[in-house]
Amino acid sequence: MLLTLLLLLRKMGFAASPWEETLLFTRGIRFAYDLASLLFLLPTALLGLIAAIHSIGYLRDHDAKRSGFYWFSYNLTLVAMLMVPLLRSAPLFLIMWELMGVASFALVIFDWGSADSRRAGWIYLLASHAGAAFLILMFVTDNRPLSPGMCWLPVVLGIIGFGLKAGLPLLHVWLPSAHPAAPAPVSAIMSGAMIKLGLYGILRFVILPGGDAMLQCGWLLAILGLTGALLGIILALSQRNIKTLLAYSSIENIGIMTMAYGLGVLGVVYKMPGMAMLGFSGALLHMFNHAALKGALFLGAGSVYRATGTLNMEKLGGLMKRMPWTGGAFAANAMALSGLPPGNAFLGEFLIYAAAFNGVINGHGPLRTLSLLCIITLAIIGGLAIATYSKVISAVFLGEPRNDCARKAREVSWTMCGSTLALLLLNLLLLGLTPYIMPMFAPLLTRLIGGTSTAITVTDIALLLTMPSIFSLLLIGLSAAAIRWRQWLGVHREDAEGVTWDCGFAAPTARMEYTGTAFAQPLLDAFAGVLGLRRQIQRPETLFPDAISADLQSQDLALSGIWRPLFRRFSSLAIRTHRMQSGFLHAYILTMVLALVVMLVWGMFCHRLDQPTTAAPVVTEEISK
């Protein structure tokens, strides 16, 4: 982590330094870095260190064998994640990309005794391999001459390949199951850093090279971002498992960053460098803020799990009194991630708002309509994010315990609690130092907009963020002072205890509290069509009923309507191929011979297709003579 930070400071501190510098060159393998690499390396290194500290307490009850398996897989995953942005050879990049997927697969199935963990691991592994297959096709097509009508193909292949890792809409098949299955520190680095490497791939291999398909690229990214952000937060609101909720929230934030990418690319295409500068700045800044905030929330969820043994919000409650440090840090980070001041996530979204408003004012036709849709979507997302995190905080940390597991909970070890508080401190630093950090990103932003001069410079963006940053810090300071003053008054005042108004009930219990589902039900009804909402209601049948219940079940229509039927068809096809495993050696040899014959015929056919192309220059030369 220190090496990454030093390289980043060096790269940002010398404007005259070359864009890309070689870190190591040995045996034909070249490791190089530039500002884009380092910006994505820093969250990986930082979260990797803090999550490792959290893992010490998280694994305390596991035996040495399982802990050794965890640390081996964890370190291998982290090394692969650190190598991905540094490799400049396509084959080595793909090898390290696959290693990252396989090593993290071992972490997803860490609790391999659970059928849900094994299922989540296989889904994640299949998604990783599918993404790698699309990336191979991207590199192959990108190195071949394509007709003008097919120049979009490498762009689409790259967005699909990297989007499977990032969790773009319709490609997020693995996130809702892998995050709850993996240990909380692993979920923190996967959501805070690994899915950002998908965005790094889009930036490195799709946006930075440019090309004739940038118009299609910008529109595709913006539309995917809009869709993913809105659907992600709606699905997050309907969840009961804390980590599943955070996983869908990650899909929402990836959608916001992808939308900002799209606005930036469209700003370059339509010769609007101000919009491009604001869009790319907002995407990069939100990437940093989301990494720290979401990492802290997943670590907080892990602390709740270790203290209570469950992540079901309907069984928790009252943890703020029993786990004040964890509860306070979780609430502060959750409110910051909702995108409102005084949280640091507000700064990145503020720039994305500015980019969209720039598109509305200076754009024309479809671009103006898209920019207006971005503004409306961001506003809706902000409101739903507040409702989502209010649901988590109230259901888990406020009120009275609904179960013995919550009633017996105690604060976790200092390694777990301290790592969450460290990320909270980092978020405060990001909030205060962002206006001073932004000018250092100027070389990357200038390269992204093609070196075009713009009326809005990086310095202007830093000045634009100064007032929101100062206002947010003042608001945090005043809030802390008010809380401290209230505590001081409480010390010098006798507490009076009494029964509050109880609606006529003589003995109120925690069963009378609002659950998370009841809290979100009015909003869920508004999006019932998107959620595929199903109700199971046990109505009262007598004047004095023994039991009344209401259960709301939502479903991810992308998973239930597209991926599960597709998986079932592939499974049935795979079962049919079992017949080839007859156990007879002669059948296996015959299969190998047939495969060799097919490859030889295919090779001869391709060679014949290439012959006219190689002979064409000779014929042309003879004609010219």
C-alpha positions in Angstrom: 0.0 0.0 0.0 2.8 2.4 0.8 4.5 1.7 -2.5 1.2 2.5 -4.3 0.8 5.7 -2.4 4.4 6.8 -3.1 4.0 6.1 -6.8 0.7 8.0 -6.9 2.2 11.0 -5.1 5.2 10.9 -7.5 2.9 10.7 -10.6 0.6 13.5 -9.4 3.5 15.6 -8.2 5.4 15.9 -11.4 3.3 17.3 -14.3 6.3 17.0 -16.7 6.8 13.2 -16.1 5.8 10.9 -18.9 2.3 9.5 -19.0 3.4 5.9 -18.5 6.5 4.7 -16.7 7.9 1.2 -16.5 8.0 -0.2 -13.0 9.7 -3.5 -13.8 10.8 -5.3 -17.0 12.0 -8.8 -16.6 12.0 -11.9 -18.9 9.7 -10.2 -21.4 7.1 -9.2 -18.7 6.6 -5.5 -18.3 4.9 -3.9 -15.3 4.1 -0.2 -16.0 2.0 2.4 -14.2 0.3 5.6 -15.1 -2.2 7.8 -13.2 -5.2 5.7 -14.2 -3.5 2.5 -12.8 -2.5 4.1 -9.6 -6.0 5.6 -8.9 -7.5 2.2 -9.0 -4.6 0.5 -7.2 -4.9 2.8 -4.1 -8.4 1.6 -3.0 -7.3 -2.0 -3.6 -4.2 -1.7 -1.4 -5.9 0.4 1.3 -9.0 -1.8 1.6 -6.9 -5.0 1.4 -4.9 -3.9 4.4 -7.9 -2.7 6.5 -9.9 -5.8 5.6 -7.0 -8.0 6.6 -7.0 -6.4 10.1 -10.7 -7.0 10.4 -10.2 -10.6 9.4 -8.1 -11.3 12.5 -11.1 -10.9 14.7 -13.6 -12.3 12.2 -11.7 -15.6 12.0 -11.0 -15.9 15.7 -13.4 -18.9 16.1 -12.0 -20.9 13.1 -9.3 -23.6 13.3 -5.8 -23.2 11.9 -6.6 -25.2 8.8 -9.5 -23.1 7.7 -7.7 -19.9 8.6 -4.7 -20.9 6.6 -6.9 -21.6 3.6 -8.5 -18.2 4.0 -5.2 -16.3 4.3 -3.7 -18.1 1.3 -6.8 -17.3 -0.9 -7.0 -13.8 0.4 -3.4 -12.9 -0.3 -3.5 -14.5 -3.7 -6.7 -12.6 -4.6 -5.1 -9.3 -3.4 -1.9 -9.9 -5.3 -3.9 -10.6 -8.5 -5.9 -7.5 -8.0 -2.8 -5.4 -7.6 -1.2 -6.9 -10.7 -4.1 -6.4 -13.0 -3.7 -2.6 -13.4 0.1 -2.9 -13.9 0.3 -5.5 -16.7 0.5 -4.2 -20.2 0.5 -7.5 -22.1 -2.9 -8.8 -23.1 -2.2 -12.5 -22.4 -0.7 -11.8 -19.0 -3.5 -9.4 -18.2 -6.0 -12.1 -18.9 -4.1 -14.7 -16.9 -4.0 -12.4 -13.9 -7.7 -11.5 -14.4 -8.6 -15.2 -14.3 -6.4 -15.8 -11.3 -8.2 -13.0 -9.5 -11.5 -14.7 -10.3 -10.4 -18.2 -9.2 -8.7 -17.1 -6.0 -11.8 -15.0 -5.0 -14.0 -18.0 -5.8 -12.2 -19.9 -3.0 -13.1 -17.1 -0.7 -16.8 -17.0 -1.7 -17.1 -20.7 -0.9 -15.2 -20.4 2.4 -18.3 -21.7 4.2 -18.4 -24.7 1.9 -20.6 -26.6 4.2 -23.5 -24.4 3.2 -25.4 -25.2 0.0 -26.1 -21.5 -0.6 -22.3 -20.7 -0.4 -21.5 -23.5 -2.9 -24.2 -22.3 -5.3 -23.1 -18.7 -5.0 -19.5 -19.7 -5.7 -20.4 -21.6 -8.8 -22.5 -18.7 -10.2 -19.6 -16.4 -9.5 -17.0 -18.7 -11.1 -19.2 -19.1 -14.2 -19.7 -15.3 -14.5 -15.9 -14.7 -14.1 -15.1 -17.2 -16.9 -17.8 -15.8 -19.1 -16.4 -12.3 -18.6 -12.9 -13.6 -19.5 -14.2 -15.2 -22.7 -15.7 -11.9 -23.8 -12.4 -10.1 -23.0 -10.5 -12.6 -25.2 -12.9 -11.9 -28.0 -12.4 -8.2 -27.4 -8.6 -8.4 -27.7 -8.8 -10.6 -30.8 -11.2 -8.4 -32.6 -9.4 -5.2 -31.6 -6.2 -6.5 -33.2 -7.9 -7.2 -36.5 -9.0 -4.8 -39.2 -12.8 -4.3 -39.0 -15.1 -2.7 -41.5 -16.5 0.7 -40.4 -19.9 -0.9 -39.8 -18.3 -3.3 -37.2 -16.1 -0.9 -35.3 -18.5 -1.1 -32.4 -17.8 -4.8 -31.8 -14.7 -4.6 -29.6 -16.4 -1.8 -27.6 -19.5 -4.0 -26.9 -17.4 -7.0 -26.1 -15.3 -5.0 -23.7 -18.3 -3.5 -21.9 -19.9 -7.0 -21.5 -16.6 -8.6 -20.4 -15.7 -5.9 -17.8 -19.3 -5.3 -17.0 -19.7 -8.9 -15.7 -17.0 -8.1 -13.1 -18.3 -4.6 -12.3 -22.0 -5.7 -12.0 -23.7 -3.7 -14.7 -27.4 -4.3 -15.1 -28.4 -7.7 -16.5 -24.7 -8.7 -15.9 -24.9 -8.5 -12.1 -25.9 -12.2 -11.8 -23.2 -13.1 -9.2 -23.3 -10.1 -6.9 -26.6 -10.7 -4.9 -25.5 -14.2 -4.0 -21.7 -14.0 -3.7 -21.6 -11.0 -1.3 -23.8 -12.7 1.4 -21.9 -16.0 1.0 -18.4 -14.6 1.3 -16.9 -13.5 4.7 -17.5 -9.8 5.4 -13.8 -8.7 4.8 -13.9 -10.4 1.4 -17.2 -8.7 0.6 -15.5 -5.4 1.5 -12.7 -5.8 -1.0 -14.9 -7.3 -3.6 -17.4 -4.4 -3.5 -15.0 -1.7 -2.6 -12.2 -2.6 -5.0 -12.7 -5.6 -7.2 -15.8 -4.5 -9.0 -14.0 -1.2 -9.6 -11.4 -3.1 -11.6 -14.3 -3.7 -14.1 -14.6 0.1 -14.4 -10.9 0.3 -14.7 -11.0 -2.1 -17.7 -13.7 0.0 -19.4 -11.6 3.1 -18.8 -8.3 1.6 -20.0 -9.4 -0.6 -22.9 -12.6 1.1 -24.1 -12.6 4.8 -23.4 -8.9 5.8 -23.4 -8.1 4.3 -26.8 -11.0 6.2 -28.4 -12.1 5.2 -31.9 -15.0 5.5 -34.2 -17.4 3.8 -31.9 -17.3 6.3 -29.1 -20.7 7.7 -29.8 -22.3 4.2 -29.4 -20.0 3.7 -26.4 -21.2 6.8 -24.6 -24.9 6.2 -25.2 -24.6 2.5 -24.1 -22.7 3.4 -20.9 -25.2 6.2 -20.0 -28.2 4.0 -20.6 -26.7 1.0 -18.7 -25.8 3.3 -15.9 -29.2 4.9 -15.6 -30.9 1.4 -15.6 -28.5 -0.1 -13.2 -28.6 2.7 -10.7 -32.4 2.9 -10.5 -33.0 -0.9 -10.4 -30.1 -1.5 -8.0 -31.5 0.9 -5.3 -35.1 -0.4 -5.8 -34.0 -3.9 -5.3 -31.8 -2.9 -2.3 -34.8 -1.4 -0.6 -36.7 -4.7 -0.7 -34.0 -6.9 0.9 -33.9 -8.3 4.4 -30.3 -9.6 4.5 -27.9 -6.7 5.3 -25.2 -7.9 2.9 -27.7 -8.6 0.1 -28.9 -5.1 0.5 -25.4 -3.7 0.4 -24.7 -5.8 -2.7 -27.6 -4.3 -4.6 -26.5 -0.9 -3.4 -23.2 -1.6 -5.0 -25.0 -2.2 -8.3 -26.7 1.2 -7.8 -23.4 3.0 -7.3 -21.7 1.2 -10.1 -24.6 2.4 -12.2 -24.0 6.0 -11.1 -20.3 5.8 -12.1 -21.1 4.1 -15.4 -23.6 6.9 -16.1 -20.9 9.5 -15.4 -18.6 7.6 -17.8 -21.3 7.9 -20.4 -21.8 11.6 -19.9 -18.0 12.1 -20.1 -17.7 10.2 -23.3 -20.7 11.9 -24.9 -19.2 15.3 -23.8 -16.0 14.4 -25.8 -18.0 13.2 -28.8 -20.3 16.2 -29.0 -17.4 18.7 -28.4 -18.6 19.7 -24.9 -15.3 19.4 -22.9 -16.9 21.0 -19.8 -19.5 18.2 -19.6 -16.8 15.6 -20.2 -14.5 17.1 -17.5 -17.3 17.1 -15.0 -18.5 13.6 -15.9 -15.1 11.9 -15.7 -14.2 13.9 -12.5 -17.5 12.8 -10.8 -17.0 9.1 -11.8 -13.4 9.0 -10.4 -14.3 10.9 -7.2 -17.3 8.7 -6.6 -15.2 5.6 -7.1 -12.9 6.7 -4.2 -15.8 7.6 -1.9 -17.8 4.5 -2.6 -14.7 2.3 -2.0 -14.2 3.6 1.5 -17.9 3.9 2.4 -19.0 0.5 1.1 -15.9 -1.2 2.5 -16.8 0.2 5.9 -20.4 -0.9 5.7 -19.5 -4.5 4.8 -17.1 -4.6 7.7 -19.8 -3.2 9.9 -22.2 -5.9 8.7 -19.5 -8.5 9.4 -19.3 -7.2 13.0 -23.0 -7.5 13.4 -22.9 -11.1 12.1 -20.1 -12.1 14.5 -21.9 -10.5 17.4 -25.4 -11.9 16.6 -25.0 -14.9 14.2 -27.5 -13.5 11.7 -27.8 -10.8 9.0 -31.6 -10.9 8.9 -32.8 -7.4 9.8 -36.2 -8.7 11.0 -34.5 -10.6 13.8 -32.3 -7.8 15.0 -32.9 -4.4 16.7 -31.5 -2.4 19.6 -27.8 -3.0 18.7 -26.9 0.7 19.1 -26.9 0.3 22.9 -25.0 -3.0 22.8 -22.6 -2.1 20.0 -22.2 1.7 20.1 -19.0 1.9 18.2 -20.1 -0.4 15.4 -23.6 1.1 15.3 -22.3 4.7 15.2 -19.8 4.0 12.5 -22.3 2.1 10.4 -24.9 4.8 10.7 -22.5 7.6 9.8 -21.1 5.7 6.7 -24.6 4.7 5.6 -25.9 8.3 5.8 -22.8 9.5 3.9 -23.4 6.9 1.1 -27.0 8.1 0.6 -25.5 11.0 -1.4 -26.6 13.9 0.8 -24.5 16.4 2.7 -22.5 16.2 4.9 -21.4 12.9 3.4 -18.4 12.6 1.1 -20.4 10.7 -1.5 -22.3 14.0 -2.1 -19.2 15.5 -3.6 -18.9 13.0 -6.5 -22.6 13.0 -7.2 -22.6 16.8 -7.1 -20.1 16.8 -10.0 -22.3 14.3 -11.9 -25.3 16.5 -11.4 -23.2 19.4 -12.7 -22.3 17.4 -15.8 -25.9 16.5 -16.5 -27.0 20.2 -16.0 -24.2 21.1 -18.5 -25.7 18.7 -21.0 -29.2 20.2 -20.5 -28.0 23.8 -20.9 -25.5 23.3 -23.8 -26.8 20.1 -25.4 -29.4 19.6 -28.1 -31.9 17.0 -29.0 -31.4 13.5 -27.6 -28.4 14.6 -25.5 -30.5 17.1 -23.7 -33.2 14.5 -23.1 -30.6 12.0 -21.7 -29.1 14.7 -19.4 -32.5 15.5 -18.1 -33.2 11.8 -17.4 -29.9 11.6 -15.6 -30.9 14.5 -13.3 -34.3 13.0 -12.6 -32.8 9.5 -12.0 -30.2 10.9 -9.6 -32.9 12.7 -7.6 -35.0 9.5 -7.4 -32.0 7.5 -6.4 -31.1 9.9 -3.6 -34.5 9.6 -2.1 -34.6 5.8 -2.3 -31.1 5.6 -0.9 -32.2 7.6 2.2 -35.1 5.3 2.7 -32.9 2.2 2.2 -30.3 3.2 4.7 -32.9 4.5 7.2 -34.5 1.1 7.0 -31.2 -0.7 7.8 -30.3 1.7 10.7 -33.7 1.6 12.3 -34.3 -2.1 11.9 -30.8 -3.2 13.1 -29.6 -0.6 15.6 -32.7 1.2 17.0 -35.7 0.1 19.0 -35.7 -3.1 21.1 -34.1 -6.5 20.3 -36.5 -8.8 18.5 -34.5 -11.9 19.2 -32.2 -13.4 21.8 -29.3 -13.2 19.4 -29.7 -9.4 19.3 -30.4 -9.2 23.1 -27.1 -11.0 23.9 -24.9 -9.1 21.5 -21.8 -7.3 22.7 -19.3 -5.1 21.0 -16.8 -6.9 18.8 -13.0 -7.0 19.2 -10.8 -4.0 18.7 -9.4 -5.3 15.4 -12.9 -5.4 13.9 -14.2 -2.2 15.5 -11.0 -0.3 14.8 -10.9 -1.2 11.1 -14.5 0.2 10.6 -13.6 3.3 12.5 -10.4 3.7 10.4 -12.5 3.8 7.2 -14.8 6.3 8.9 -11.8 8.5 9.6 -10.7 8.1 6.0 -14.1 9.3 4.8 -13.8 12.4 6.9 -10.4 13.0 5.3 -11.7 12.6 1.8 -14.5 15.0 2.6 -12.1 17.7 3.7 -9.2 17.1 1.3 -11.1 16.5 -1.9 -10.7 20.2 -3.2 -6.9 19.9 -2.7 -6.6 16.4 -4.3 -8.7 17.1 -7.5 -6.0 19.3 -9.3 -3.6 16.4 -9.1 -5.9 14.4 -11.4 -5.4 16.9 -14.2 -3.2 14.8 -16.4 -5.7 11.9 -16.5 -8.7 14.2 -17.1 -6.9 16.1 -19.8 -6.0 12.8 -21.6 -9.6 11.6 -21.2 -11.0 14.7 -23.0 -8.4 14.4 -25.7 -6.4 17.4 -24.6 -9.1 19.8 -25.7 -9.1 23.2 -24.1 -12.2 23.8 -21.9 -13.7 26.7 -20.0 -14.1 24.4 -17.0 -10.6 23.3 -15.7 -9.7 21.0 -12.9 -8.9 24.0 -10.7 -12.5 25.3 -11.3 -13.8 21.9 -10.2 -11.7 22.1 -7.0 -13.1 25.5 -6.3 -16.6 24.2 -7.0 -16.2 21.6 -4.4 -14.7 23.9 -1.8 -18.0 25.3 -0.5 -19.8 22.0 -0.2 -16.8 20.5 1.5 -16.5 23.4 4.1 -20.3 23.4 4.6 -20.3 19.6 5.2 -17.4 19.8 7.7 -19.2 22.7 9.6 -22.4 20.7 9.7 -20.6 17.6 11.1 -18.8 19.8 13.7 -22.1 21.5 14.8 -23.9 18.1 15.0 -21.0 16.7 17.1 -21.1 19.7 19.4 -24.9 19.4 19.8 -24.7 15.7 20.7 -21.9 16.5 23.2 -23.9 19.3 24.7 -26.9 17.0 25.1 -24.8 14.4 26.8 -23.4 17.0 29.2 -26.9 18.1 30.1 -27.8 14.5 30.7 -25.0 14.1 33.2 -26.2 17.0 35.2 -29.8 16.0 35.2 -31.7 13.2 36.9 -33.2 10.6 34.6 -36.9 10.1 34.9 -38.3 6.8 33.8 -42.0 6.1 33.0 -44.3 4.3 30.7 -44.9 6.1 27.4 -48.3 6.0 25.7 -48.8 2.4 24.7 -52.1 2.6 22.7 -53.9 0.8 25.4 -51.6 -2.2 25.6 -50.6 -3.1 29.1 -47.3 -4.9 28.1 -45.9 -3.7 24.8 -43.2 -6.0 23.3 -40.7 -5.8 20.4 -43.2 -7.6 18.2 -45.1 -4.3 18.0 -42.2 -2.5 16.5 -42.0 -1.6 12.8 -39.9 -4.2 10.9 -37.7 -3.3 8.0 -40.3 -4.7 5.6 -43.1 -2.7 7.2 -41.0 0.4 7.0 -40.4 0.0 3.3 -43.8 -1.4 2.3 -45.4 1.9 1.0 -42.4 2.5 -1.3 -42.3 -1.2 -2.3 -45.9 -1.0 -3.4 -45.0 1.8 -5.7 -42.5 -0.4 -7.5 -44.4 -3.6 -7.3 -44.2 -4.2 -11.0 -40.4 -3.8 -11.1 -39.9 -6.1 -8.0 -42.4 -8.8 -9.0 -43.8 -8.3 -5.5 -45.7 -11.3 -4.0 -47.7 -11.1 -0.8 -48.5 -13.8 1.7 -51.1 -12.5 4.2 -52.6 -14.4 7.1 -55.7 -12.4 7.9 -57.6 -12.5 11.3 -60.4 -14.9 11.3 -61.9 -14.3 14.7 -62.4 -11.4 17.0 -59.4 -12.6 19.1 -56.9 -14.1 16.5 -54.0 -16.1 17.6 -51.7 -15.2 14.7 -51.7 -12.5 12.0 -48.8 -12.2 9.5 -47.9 -10.4 6.3 -44.9 -11.4 4.2 -43.7 -9.5 1.1 -41.4 -11.4 -1.3 -39.5 -9.6 -4.1 -37.5 -11.0 -6.9 -34.8 -9.8 -9.3 -36.6 -10.1 -12.7 -33.2 -10.2 -14.5 -32.2 -13.3 -12.6 -35.6 -15.0 -12.6 -36.6 -14.0 -16.1 -33.3 -14.4 -18.0 -30.4 -16.0 -16.1 -32.2 -18.9 -14.3 -33.9 -20.2 -17.5 -30.6 -19.9 -19.3 -28.8 -21.8 -16.5 -31.5 -24.5 -16.6 -31.0 -25.0 -20.3 -27.2 -25.2 -20.0 -27.6 -27.7 -17.1 -29.9 -29.9 -19.2 -27.4 -29.8 -22.1 -24.5 -30.6 -19.7 -26.4 -33.6 -18.4 -26.8 -34.9 -21.9 -23.1 -34.7 -22.5 -22.6 -37.1 -19.6 -23.4 -39.9 -22.1 -20.0 -39.3 -23.7 -18.4 -40.4 -20.5 -18.9 -44.1 -21.3 -15.8 -45.4 -19.7 -14.5 -47.0 -22.9 -11.0 -46.0 -24.0 -11.8 -46.6 -27.6 -14.7 -44.0 -27.5 -12.3 -41.4 -26.0 -9.7 -42.1 -28.7 -12.3 -41.8 -31.4 -13.5 -38.5 -30.0 -9.9 -37.1 -30.0 -9.3 -38.2 -33.6 -12.6 -36.6 -34.7 -11.6 -33.4 -33.0 -8.2 -33.4 -34.7 -9.8 -33.9 -38.1 -12.2 -31.1 -37.5 -9.3 -28.8 -36.5 -7.3 -29.8 -39.6 -10.2 -29.1 -41.9 -10.9 -25.8 -40.3 -7.2 -24.8 -40.5 -7.0 -25.7 -44.2 -10.2 -23.8 -44.9 -9.0 -20.7 -43.1 -5.6 -20.9 -45.0 -7.4 -20.9 -48.3 -9.4 -17.9 -47.3 -6.2 -16.0 -46.5 -4.5 -16.9 -49.8 -6.2 -14.3 -52.0 -5.4 -11.6 -49.5 -1.7 -12.4 -49.6 -1.6 -12.8 -53.3 -3.4 -9.5 -54.1 -0.3 -7.2 -53.8 1.7 -9.3 -56.3 -1.1 -9.2 -58.9 -1.4 -5.4 -58.4 2.3 -5.0 -58.9 2.3 -7.0 -62.1 -0.6 -4.9 -63.4 1.2 -1.7 -62.6 4.2 -2.8 -64.5 
